[in-house]
Amino acid sequence: MFKASDGIILPTSIIGSLPRPAWFTASIGLRSFLECMVDSRFREQYEDAVGSHLRDQELAGLDILTDGDAHYDEQVGGMSWQSYPITHMDGMSNEPILAQYSVGAAAYPRGHILHDFLEARVLPQIVGPLGPGRLQYAALWKTAQRMTTKPIKVGTPLPELLAASVEDKFYKDPVERTWAFSEAINRELHDLADAGCPVIQLEEPQIHMVPVRGKAFGKLDTADLVEIFNNTVKGLRAKTEVWCHTCWGNPSQQRIFRDVQSYKPTLDALARVDADAITFETCSSGPGDLESIGQAIKDKKIVIGVIDHHTLQVERPDEIAALIRQALKHVPADRLIISSDCGMGREGMARRHATYKMVSMVLGTNIVRKELGVPEALCLAADPRYSLLTKSG
């Protein structure tokens, strides 16, 4: 059900996170979001931060907005992306501990920036049945959506990532644990869809990681991970627009692989996920997979990344337009969505850089829209009338 991208040619968005304002010092911690919103200091800072994120996106001219993931606390490497759901779900212990096992520990020894990220895995253990608990995604969405008339997209990590992040004292194996996360998240996402959220994004399935990392937990192959994804979103597409966000990792705005990876080996599997749109990292990883993506994905919208979240270099509009033109050789314009490769708020980018990347994305998309003869987006941030260098009168 296309509730947000319907009727727009080359709609623009970002994946999710934006750099946290320096003055936003309040944090959620282990409290629920609704509990935090009773705290007048937190409420003021949180609503101001979300308002700033929304205004930056509106000034740039984006079509589908996010709240900038403002509910994620300021943790090393953006760890809150994983720690928020884990610390707010039922079935977790009260005392967080340092995880004694971590995927990537051998690849990122002491002295590598991502070793700090691994040391930031101080999370509770699973001690009972998993449930949605106090995730309160609907309340997060309402808080942002009531500030704008544009659609707000809400994202959440997928079960296999959460299952790999915690120690488990309850379930008998990681596969059972992963399915338990899937069922709990599905219940929460139905509450979110029922509240009216127009776009729900499931983030970073490990389907495309299998060729380079091996089976998840040594057990879950691509077909298993597709099944878990589809279980996590079961029933949602009848209520809302569902996006599947794939990328190659983004802790501390870092690449997690030495070499650029390809989606090609798993595109047939990705084509089977129960989603309306699939995102692909095609800026920082290059456009080499575009032809194969267009051949494999025929019944969904394709979201291409035209912004590199790893770098502070702001892409030029003409560069972005060129990448969109390449994509249009393989994907019809009515099935193409323009976005960033991944989030821009995982510790490392300034707000001004992120803002101008979004502005450039809209300007580049407008170049192609004009060529196609379709309506362009208003980019107030680029209106020359408001330059301080322009003489008045």
N, C-alpha and C positions, 0 to 999 in steps of 0.2 A: 504494500500500500504506500504509494508515493505521496506523502503528506507535506514534505518540505521541498523536494527538488522538482515536483511536478510543474510543468508549464514554463520552466526557465531553461533557456538554452545556455549551456556552459555555466551552471551555477557555481559559485565560489564558496569555500569554507576553509577552516583549518581543522587539524585533527583533534585538538583539545586544549592542551595547556598553553598558557602564556606566562611570561616572567612575572613573578610576584612583586607588587609594589614594595619599595623599601620601607614605607611607613606602615605596611600591614604586618604588625608584630604579634597580633593575637593568634592563637592556635586552637585547634579542636582537641588534640591529644586523644585521650580515651573517652571523652564525653560524647554524647550524641549531638548531632547537629541541632536538633530542636532545643536541647538543653543549653547549648552554646548561645542560641538566639535569644535566650532569656537574659544573658549577660549583655548589658547595654554597651559596654566597650567593644566586645566582640561583634555585636550586631552592627554597630556603626562602621567598624573597620571592614567587616565582611561585605556589607552591602555597598560600601564605597568602592571596594576592590572589584567586585563583580560589575558595578556600574562603569568603572574605568575600563575594564576589559571589553564590555559591550560597546562602549562609546568608541573605543579605538577601532573595533571591527566595523562599526557603522560608518565612521569617518572614512575608512578605507573603501567601503562599499561592498562588503561581503553579503552574500545572500542568506547563508545558514550560519548561525553564530554558536558559540559555546560560552560557558561562564568562566573560561580560562582555567578550569579545574581549581578554582579558588578554595575549595574545601580541603585540598591537599596541603598538609603542613610543610614547612620549610625544612626538609630533611635531606641528608647527604645523597647526592646523585638522583634526587627525585624519588627516593624510596617510598614516600607516602603514597605513590600510585598503587603500590602493593600493600603497604601497611594499613591504609585506611580501611579497605574491606576486611582484612584479616582481623583487625582490632575492634571491628564493629559488628561482627557476625556472632551468632549463637554457637556454642560448642567450644569456645576458646578459654584458656586459663586466664586468671587474673594477672599473673606475673609474666611479663615479657622476658625472654632469654635470648642469648646470642645463639643463632642456629649453628649447630656443630658441623653441618654439611652444607655445601653451597655449590651449585652448578657453576663451573668456571673457575673454581679455586686454583686449579693447576695452571690455567691460562693467564690468570691475573695475580701473580705473586706480590709480596710486599715490595713496594717501589713503583707499582703500576697504579694509576689513578683509580681503576676499577676495583682494586683491592679494598679501598676505602668503602666503596659501595657494598662489597660483600660483608665488611665488618659492620655495616649499618643494618644488617638483617637481625635486628633485635626485636623479636616477635613472640607472641604467645604461642603455646602449644595447643593442639587439638586434644580436648579431654572429654568431649561428649558429642552428641549428634549436631551436625552443622545446620544452621538455619539463617534466614535473612537478618535476624537480630535488629540492630539499630542502623542499618545502612541508610535508610531514609532518603533514597534517591528522588522520590517524588517531591519531597520538601525542598531539596536542592534545586530541582528543576523549576518549581513554582517561584522560588525566590528570584531566579534569573529571568524567567519568562514574563513576570509582571513588570519588568523594567523595559521591555521592548516589544514591538509588534512583529519582529522578525522571528523565525523559528529557532528554538534553542535545541541543540544536540547534546545528549548526555552519554558518556562512555563509561565502561567498566572493564577491568581485566578479565580474561577468560580463566576457566577452572584449572586447566593444566598448569598455568603459571602460578596461581595461588597455591595449588597443591604441592608445587615444587619449592615453595618458600618457607614452609613451616614443618616443624617436627610434630609427629602424630603419636598420641598415646591411646587412640580410640579405634581407628579403622585398621583392618587387618593388612591392607596393602595400599600402595599409592593409586592404583586404578579405582578401587572402591572410594578412596578419598576424593579423587577427581570427580567421580560421578555424584558424590554427595555435594560438592561445591556446585556442580551443574544444576542440580535440583533446587538448591537454596537460591542461587542467583536468578534462576528462571522465575521463581515466585516473586522475588523483589522486582524484577523487570516488568512483570505483569501489573504490579501496583503502579509502577512508573507509567506504563502505557495507558492504564485505565485513568490516570490523572490527567492525561492529554498530551504527554510528551510526543512531539512529532517525529523525532529521530532518535533511535537508540543505537549506540555503536559498541560492538563487541571487539575488544582490543587485543591484538597480537596472538592469534591462534598459532600454535607451533607446527601447523601442517607443513608450511614451506621450509621449516627448520630441519625436518627429518633427514633430508639428504646430507646436510653438513654436520648435524649433531647426533644423528641416530634416533632410534625410537625414544619417545618420551618415557622416562623411567625404565628404559630397556624393554618396554612392553607395548606401548601404544604407537602403532604405525599411522600413516596418513589417513587410512580409511577409518581407524578408530577415532582419530581426532576430529574428523568430519562428523562422525556420529555424535561425539560429545558436543561439538558446536551446535548441531541441529537440535539436540536435546535442550541445550541452554536457551535457545530462542524459540522453542516449540510454542506455537499459538500466537506469537508476537506479530507476525506479518499481517495478520487479519486486523490488527489494531493500530500499527504504526509502521514507519519506515525503518528498516533494519540495515545497518552498515556493518561490514566485516573489515576491520582495519588490520592490514598486514604491513609489517616493516621489519627491518633487520636489527632492531634493538636501539635503545636510546638512553641508557643510564648516563648521567652527567654530560649529556649531549655528545657522547662518544660512540664511535663504531665499536661493535663487539667482535667483528671479524676482521682479520688483516686484509683479506681480499674481498672485492665486491662479489656478492652472491647473485644467483639467478633464480627467478621464480619458475623457470621453464619446467624443471622436473616434476613439479607438483601442481601445475595449472589445471590438469584434469580433475584432481582432487578438490582444488579450490572452487572449481565450477559447480561442485555438488553441495556447497554450503548453502543453507537456507537463509539467504540474505537478498536484499534488494540491490545492494551496491557493495563492491569490494574495492578497497583502497590499495594502491601499489606505490612503492617508493621508486619514482622514476626520475628524480632530480639528482640526489646525491649518489644513487646507484646507476644512473645513466638510463637512456631510453632504449637500450638494446633488446629488452623483452617486450616492447610494445606490440610488435607484429604478432608474436606468439600469444600475448594476452588477448588481443583482438580476435584471434582465431579460436581461442579456447572458451572465452566468456561471451556467450551470445544472448543470454536471457536475463542479464543483470546490468545495472549501470556500473561504469568503471570510473573510479576516482583516481586521478593521477596526481602525484606530488610534483609541484613545480618550484617548491621552496626547499632549500637545504637547511634543515634544522641544526646541523652540526657546526655551521660556519657563521661568522658575523658579516661576511660579505653579502650585501643586499643585491639580489639578482636584478638585472635590468629588465624592463618591460619587453624589450625586443627579444631577449633570450627566452623569456617565458612564452611569448607569442610563438616563437620558433618551435618550442617543445610541444605546445598545444597543436600546432599544425602537423607535427609528426604523428601525434596521437590520432588526429582526425583522418589520417590515411588508413587507419585500422579500426577505428571506433566511430560510429555515427555520432553526430553532434548532439542528438537528443538522448544519447546514453553516456555522455561524457561529463564528468564533474571535475572541477579544478580545486586543488587543495595544497596544503603543505605535505611534505613527506611524513612528518611525525610531529609530536608536540614540541613547542619552543620554550617550555618552562621547566626543563629537567635540570636546572642548576647550570648556568653558564652564559646565558644570553641576556642582554639588557632590554628593557621595555622598548626603547627607541628603535633598536635594530629589528625587533619583532614587528613593531608597528609599520616600519617602512618596507619590510618584506611583504606584509599583507597589502600595503598600498601598491607596491610593484606588481603583485599578483593580479590585482584588479585591473590595473592599467594595461598589463600584458594581455589579459583576457579580453579587455575592451577592444584591443587592436584586432583580435580575431573576430569578435562579435561584429565589429564594423565591416570586416571583410565578408562576413556571412549575411550581412544585412539584417541583423537581429538587434533588439534593444541593448544599449550599453548601460552599465551600472553607473550611478552617480558616485564619483569619488571626490568627496568634498575636501579631503586632505590634499588633493592635487589641484585644487581650483586656483589659478594664478591671480585671481582678483584679491585673494587674501594674503598674498605674499607681503611681508614687511618691506620688501625691496621695491614694491610697486608704488608709484606716486599716486596720491589721492587726488580726486578732481580730475 
